[in-house]
Amino acid sequence: MKENYHKKMLEILEKLEEQENVPTLLLHTCCAPCSTTVIKRLSEYFKITVLYYNPNIEPYEEYLKRKKEQIRFLKEYHAKYSIDFLECDWENDGFRNMAEGLETMSEGGARCHKCYYLRLEKTALEAKKGNFDYFTTSLTISPYKNSQVMNQIGRVLEEKYGVKYLYSDFKKENGYLESIQNSKEYHLYRQDYCGCLFSKTN
């Protein structure tokens, strides 16, 4: 039975409104377009730091292009609280090692699930290191990503590292459509593939 993670997020946000202190959130983002809706929805409740950790994105020029667009959006978007950006290394070798033997699998399968874990675990580790109150990812806004699997991973990592995971399904309430409209408004580069070269061919 599928769990309603959008509802779970709304319940968490409602409780946060009752707090005096503004909690901190480490938000993993995959690209600027997907981050737009997520940041607009969450920046009213959190002091956000964006973590652009995507060792799956190839070639390196594409990785840098998406990173540059993410930084540009953060500079142009005026949030209630200032948004920080946390630098990361590319670490493509780690992704390549993880994906070994799964290269021919179709998008959305085991390779993608392991990629979710890779990026979310890095986010959880950085959240623990930086004493953030919560961590989450923009990945659930995509209709091509399995939000059930993603949130289950988040729950596991929450227990493993002792940092609260913000459950989400950002595609709900037309989140993905909103991200497309936001991209047009901010003239953002929109890629035509997930990130890894395997997703281009499978």
Secondary structure, 3 states (H helix, E strand, C coil): CCCCHHHHHHHHHHHHCCCCCCCEEEEECCCHHHHHHHHHHHCCCCEEEEECCCCCCCCHHHHHHHHHHHHHHHHHCCCCCCCEEECCCCCHHHHHHHHCCCCCCCCCCHHHHHHHHHHHHHHHHHHHHCCCCEEEEHHHHCCCCCHHHHHHHHHHHHHHHCCEECCCCCCCCCHHHHHHHHHHHHCCCCCCCCCCCHHHHC
